[in-house]
Amino acid sequence: MAVIGRVLRLASLIRRGTDDLLAGHELTRGEFDVLCALRRNGVLNPGQISREMLSSGAAITKRLDRLARLGLISRAASERDRRVVQVRLTPEAETLIDDLLPRQLETERAALEDLSETEREELSILLGKVLHTVEGMG
């Protein structure tokens, strides 16, 4: 269908723009998403990150290991339960996300700039309906 083809093409172009933005910082989209989740929430454990991002525990562990090697996160045992690992951004990561996130959001905003506010709202509602249907199929 033409609609699905356009949605897929749009997603591909936006992903490419994000990849280009992150390439200069040696980050993948998945790693960027982890950093953004931590920026939004502060301290999280790997299970919380996994649930928020709808990713497997193994995928999150791999991303966290790499982000730790890059010096962008720190991990420490929870004060309340030493078995639980708490993950937080380093100051360097906070600075990086505070620089990259507005640029990413600007790219997304620019993709919709030819639409009126009403058209953006209608598009959001329609895509939400399709998303709800597709999520119910799995």
N, C-alpha and C positions, 0 to 999 in steps of 0.2 A: 504494500500500500504506500501511496505517496506520503501520507502523514507520518507513518512510522519511519520511512526512509529519511524524511526531513528531520525528525527528532534524533535519529541516529547520527546523521551528518552534523547537526548542531552540537550534539554531545562530543563527537570526535573533534570538531574544531575548537571547542572550549577546552577539552582535555589537552589538545596540542598547545594551546596558549598557556595553560597552566604548566605543562611540561617545560616549555621554553623559559617561563619565569623561574621555575625551580632548578633548572639545569645549572645555572650559574652558582647555585648554592649546594650542589651535590645531593639534592633531596628528591625523593620520588613523591608522587601524589599521596600514596598511602602514608608515608612518613610525615608529610605536611599535614594530612588530616589528623594524625595522632597529636602533633604539636598544637594544632588548632583546638582539638578537644581538651587538651590540658590547659590551654590559654583560657578557654571558656569556663572550665570547671575548677581550676587550681590543681589540687592533688587528687589523683585517682589511682586505683589499683589496676593491674592488668585485666582482670575480669570486667571491671567497669568500662575500661577502654574498649574491650572486645564487644561488649553489649552495645555501647554507644555507636560503634562503627560497623556493627553487624559483620565482624570479621572473626575468623577462628582464633583460638588462643595461640596456636602455633604461629600464625601470621603476625599477630601482635607482638609475640615474644621476639620474632626475627626483627621487626621494625624497632622495638625498644632496644635490642642489643646494638643495632647500628646507630641509633640516635645517641646512645650512651657513649659509643666509641667516638662519635663526632663531638661529644661534650655538650649536647643539647638537652639532655635530661639527666636527672639523678634518681637513683633508686635507694630506698632505705626501708628497713623493717618498721612496721607500724608500732607506735608506742603501746597501743592497747592489745595488739595481738602480733607477736613477733613472727608468726608464720605468714602474715600478710605483708606484701611489698607495696610501698607507696611510691608513686612516680610523680615527679614534678619537673617543671621546666627549669633550666639554668637561666641566670640573667641574660646570657648570650642568646638563648633561644627566645626569650621574651622580646628582646630587641629585634631579632630576626623576624619573628611573627608579626610584631607591630609594624615592621616595614613591608613585609610581603602581603599580608592579608588585605590591606587597603588597595594594593595594586591588583590583587586577584579580584576583589569586589568591583573595582573599576572596570576590569575587563568584562565581567558579567553584566554590569550596568550598561556598558557600551553595546553589548549584544542586543539589548532591548530598547535602545534609545530611539528607534524609529516608531515605537509603539506608544500610543497615548496611555495615560494612567488607567483609563477604562479598559483599553485593549490588554494591558498587562494583567489586570485583575481577571478579565475573562479568560485569558490564556492560562493563568494559574489555576483557575477553577476547573477548566476543561482538562488540563494535564493531571490535576489532582484526581479527577474522576477516572481517567484512564489508569493512573497509577494504582488507585484503589482496586480496580478490576483486575489488573495484572497481578497485584500482590495476593489477591484472593484465589488466583489460579494455581499458585504453588503450594 
